[in-house]
Amino acid sequence: MMTLLLSLFLLPQFSNTEFVDHPVQMNQGQIQIHLHGLSDKANWALGVVGSNNPSAIVAVDVQATTVRGDIKNVTRKDDWGPHLRIRPGAIDLDGPGTLKGALLVYLNVPVDTQVTVDDGGSTPIYTGPVHDSLQLHQGVLVGQRIARPQGVMNTILAVPYSDSTAFVQPAGTTNVGNMKALREHALTMAMPTATATDDWVTGHVTITPAGALGKIVFVSGPADLQAAVSQAARNWTFTPFREGEVVVAITILFKNGKVHSALWD
């Protein structure tokens, strides 16, 4: 798994961020997080940290004020009424895709808890034991250790989900771009061949300083769909980025015999 360090902006000032822990109940060392009605374009992030005191924080409508691209102020509110249900071994969030801002979920669980995250699809977004910490952004694993809810909030705000505007920004020793930027640099971008399987494929692609496809690291998706993407990517070529090597998180949806992505839609 490629590590993406996401300290992209000046440290923001947080307002209304005295988070409240809400107790959760484990079920034989397992916890499931169900994101019911999650929109494809919903901006969300999940952080899970090993702790002996199981608890959860859910912040919704996370929004930020920016000045010349830098995050200056962040507000959020808790909305537990119609959106959240906690039951033994599970956390249910109903309709998070309808929120105007972003959704932050921060979970404390005992070390090696089996955590499953799903959105009602045929395969989970993530499933596996958490030894130290886990962070997902838009369902893509982020290789950054977290310790506090603010770390999850930084991730939500530091990597814009929207691909309407191309961007490439430094993230530690890595340059991180979005799919719009990748599309603008594409010379050839063959679409994967559709299969009978309907599901998402997510991963990270590396573009070398010369503009060649360096490698693809898949994060999720069935093996046959990953193979279809890999086959198509053999023919992808790009003009070089002035920033040098760039890493882009990609999402591709196979559905009803068609293949959708911001890379070409």
DOLUM-950082 format. One line per 2 residues: number of its first residue (from 1); their letters; for each residue x, y, z of C-alpha. Coordinates in nm, 3 decimals. Layout:
<recs>
NUM) A) X,Y,Z  ...
</recs>
This chain:
<recs>
1) MM) 0.000,0.000,0.000  0.136,0.333,-0.102
3) TL) 0.163,0.588,0.175  0.011,0.928,0.107
5) LL) 0.092,1.196,0.362  -0.189,1.445,0.348
7) SL) -0.060,1.757,0.522  -0.159,1.974,0.231
9) FL) -0.264,2.299,0.392  -0.177,2.529,0.677
11) LP) -0.311,2.390,1.005  -0.672,2.509,1.027
13) QF) -0.838,2.666,1.327  -1.124,2.449,1.448
15) SN) -1.445,2.589,1.591  -1.728,2.397,1.755
17) TE) -1.506,2.089,1.770  -1.537,1.968,2.128
19) FV) -1.613,1.614,2.018  -1.823,1.390,2.239
21) DH) -1.750,1.019,2.264  -2.055,0.795,2.244
23) PV) -2.015,0.440,2.379  -2.043,0.149,2.136
25) QM) -2.080,-0.222,2.202  -1.856,-0.484,2.043
27) NQ) -1.986,-0.818,1.919  -1.732,-1.098,1.964
29) GQ) -1.443,-0.875,1.862  -1.624,-0.730,1.561
31) IQ) -1.785,-0.401,1.465  -1.973,-0.318,1.146
33) IH) -2.026,0.032,1.008  -2.317,0.058,0.767
35) LH) -2.333,0.370,0.549  -2.691,0.342,0.426
37) GL) -2.779,0.557,0.126  -2.424,0.680,0.073
39) SD) -2.408,0.893,-0.240  -2.132,0.822,-0.491
41) KA) -2.020,1.183,-0.444  -2.060,1.203,-0.068
43) NW) -1.747,1.339,0.099  -1.664,1.120,0.397
45) AL) -1.375,0.987,0.599  -1.341,0.719,0.864
47) GV) -1.073,0.686,1.126  -1.037,0.382,1.352
49) VG) -0.792,0.377,1.641  -0.700,0.094,1.878
51) SN) -0.832,0.168,2.228  -0.960,-0.022,2.529
53) NP) -1.263,0.206,2.558  -1.493,0.149,2.258
55) SA) -1.657,0.472,2.150  -1.763,0.660,1.841
57) IV) -1.772,1.018,1.721  -1.984,1.114,1.422
59) AV) -1.962,1.469,1.291  -2.180,1.570,1.000
61) DV) -2.195,1.876,0.778  -1.822,1.936,0.817
63) QA) -1.748,2.255,0.627  -1.452,2.488,0.593
65) TT) -1.377,2.850,0.519  -1.081,2.895,0.285
67) VR) -0.865,3.197,0.203  -0.661,3.170,-0.118
69) GD) -0.684,2.793,-0.103  -0.577,2.758,0.261
71) IK) -0.821,2.620,0.518  -0.871,2.884,0.788
73) NV) -1.177,2.778,0.983  -1.370,2.456,1.023
75) TR) -1.716,2.406,1.167  -1.915,2.093,1.225
77) KD) -2.225,1.978,1.403  -2.339,1.645,1.544
79) DW) -2.666,1.514,1.408  -2.758,1.197,1.587
81) GP) -3.135,1.215,1.545  -3.236,1.082,1.203
83) HL) -2.894,0.965,1.090  -2.738,0.743,1.357
85) RI) -2.825,0.415,1.529  -2.588,0.228,1.759
87) RP) -2.656,-0.136,1.836  -2.443,-0.427,1.958
89) GA) -2.165,-0.482,1.706  -2.288,-0.222,1.459
91) ID) -2.316,0.148,1.380  -2.580,0.248,1.125
93) LD) -2.569,0.584,0.947  -2.879,0.650,0.739
95) GP) -2.873,0.886,0.442  -2.526,1.041,0.487
97) GT) -2.517,1.120,0.117  -2.784,1.387,0.166
99) LK) -2.564,1.597,0.395  -2.451,1.934,0.262
101) GA) -2.099,1.908,0.401  -1.878,1.612,0.481
103) LL) -1.920,1.317,0.714  -1.656,1.229,0.972
105) VY) -1.661,0.901,1.165  -1.401,0.840,1.435
107) LN) -1.409,0.506,1.614  -1.216,0.374,1.914
109) VP) -1.204,-0.006,1.930  -0.984,-0.267,2.102
111) VD) -0.673,-0.365,1.908  -0.732,-0.637,1.644
113) TQ) -1.104,-0.567,1.623  -1.246,-0.690,1.293
115) VT) -1.390,-0.378,1.129  -1.624,-0.396,0.830
117) VD) -1.746,-0.090,0.641  -2.018,-0.122,0.378
119) DG) -2.257,0.094,0.180  -2.512,-0.174,0.100
121) GS) -2.324,-0.297,-0.207  -2.238,-0.656,-0.289
123) TP) -1.889,-0.627,-0.138  -1.769,-0.430,0.167
125) IY) -1.580,-0.106,0.121  -1.331,-0.240,0.376
127) TG) -1.300,-0.539,0.603  -1.007,-0.641,0.820
129) PV) -0.857,-0.627,1.169  -0.729,-0.294,1.298
131) HD) -0.397,-0.332,1.478  -0.303,0.032,1.527
133) SL) -0.509,0.273,1.320  -0.704,0.272,0.996
135) QL) -0.809,0.565,0.781  -1.040,0.568,0.482
137) HQ) -1.119,0.867,0.262  -1.397,0.815,0.006
139) GV) -1.345,0.444,0.066  -0.977,0.459,-0.032
141) LV) -0.721,0.361,0.229  -0.499,0.646,0.344
143) GQ) -0.159,0.542,0.476  -0.144,0.795,0.754
145) RI) -0.152,0.712,1.125  -0.413,0.907,1.317
147) AR) -0.468,0.967,1.685  -0.743,1.229,1.708
149) PQ) -1.067,1.321,1.530  -0.897,1.633,1.393
151) GV) -0.671,1.404,1.189  -0.975,1.258,1.016
153) MN) -1.117,1.605,0.959  -0.789,1.719,0.805
155) TI) -0.809,1.427,0.564  -1.164,1.515,0.463
157) LA) -1.068,1.871,0.386  -0.717,1.819,0.249
159) VP) -0.811,1.600,-0.048  -1.100,1.750,-0.244
161) YS) -1.333,1.481,-0.373  -1.456,1.690,-0.663
163) DS) -1.278,1.627,-0.992  -1.433,1.931,-1.160
165) TA) -1.106,2.126,-1.119  -0.766,1.973,-1.181
167) FV) -0.514,1.996,-0.899  -0.172,1.863,-0.804
169) QP) -0.048,1.939,-0.454  0.252,1.835,-0.246
171) AG) 0.186,1.582,0.032  0.503,1.520,0.224
173) TT) 0.750,1.367,-0.022  0.471,1.284,-0.270
175) NV) 0.280,1.494,-0.522  -0.090,1.405,-0.512
177) GN) -0.325,1.483,-0.798  -0.688,1.415,-0.879
179) MK) -0.851,1.236,-1.172  -0.927,1.562,-1.354
181) AL) -0.555,1.641,-1.366  -0.478,1.289,-1.483
183) RE) -0.739,1.318,-1.757  -0.595,1.649,-1.877
185) HA) -0.250,1.491,-1.909  -0.376,1.179,-2.086
187) LT) -0.259,1.116,-2.442  -0.432,0.778,-2.461
189) MA) -0.682,0.657,-2.200  -0.840,0.326,-2.299
191) MP) -1.149,0.230,-2.100  -1.155,-0.112,-1.933
193) TA) -1.377,-0.375,-2.092  -1.705,-0.415,-1.906
195) TA) -1.772,-0.749,-1.739  -2.072,-0.922,-1.587
197) TD) -1.959,-0.804,-1.243  -2.101,-0.477,-1.107
199) DW) -1.875,-0.312,-0.849  -1.625,-0.037,-0.775
201) VT) -1.249,-0.056,-0.830  -1.031,0.187,-0.636
203) GH) -0.657,0.229,-0.627  -0.357,0.456,-0.671
205) VT) -0.172,0.512,-0.998  0.177,0.656,-1.017
207) IT) 0.283,0.869,-1.314  0.659,0.894,-1.356
209) PA) 0.840,1.224,-1.423  0.863,1.114,-1.788
211) GA) 0.484,1.076,-1.809  0.478,0.696,-1.810
213) LG) 0.245,0.484,-1.600  0.465,0.368,-1.313
215) KI) 0.241,0.129,-1.127  -0.111,0.069,-1.004
217) VF) -0.179,-0.032,-0.644  -0.536,-0.155,-0.606
219) VS) -0.718,-0.086,-0.281  -1.053,-0.252,-0.344
221) GP) -1.258,-0.428,-0.608  -1.305,-0.785,-0.737
223) AD) -1.006,-0.951,-0.900  -1.167,-0.970,-1.245
225) LQ) -1.240,-0.596,-1.246  -0.890,-0.515,-1.127
227) AA) -0.756,-0.728,-1.412  -0.973,-0.538,-1.661
229) VS) -0.836,-0.205,-1.536  -0.477,-0.334,-1.547
231) QA) -0.525,-0.455,-1.904  -0.662,-0.118,-2.017
233) AR) -0.390,0.073,-1.831  -0.119,-0.092,-2.038
235) NW) -0.217,0.147,-2.315  -0.241,0.462,-2.102
237) TF) 0.010,0.734,-2.189  0.049,1.084,-2.047
239) TP) 0.232,1.410,-2.092  0.470,1.471,-1.801
241) FR) 0.354,1.668,-1.497  0.570,1.971,-1.423
243) EG) 0.564,1.860,-1.058  0.749,1.538,-1.149
245) EV) 0.616,1.208,-1.016  0.246,1.228,-0.928
247) VV) 0.018,0.982,-0.747  -0.355,0.985,-0.824
249) AI) -0.634,0.800,-0.641  -0.871,0.655,-0.900
251) TI) -1.224,0.519,-0.872  -1.392,0.324,-1.152
253) LF) -1.748,0.191,-1.148  -1.854,-0.114,-1.349
255) KN) -2.232,-0.120,-1.372  -2.491,-0.259,-1.613
257) GK) -2.237,-0.337,-1.882  -2.082,0.012,-1.874
259) VH) -1.770,0.156,-1.712  -1.785,0.497,-1.546
261) SA) -1.510,0.719,-1.406  -1.410,1.084,-1.387
263) LW) -1.115,0.971,-1.599  -1.336,0.976,-1.908
265) D) -1.703,1.056,-1.827
</recs>
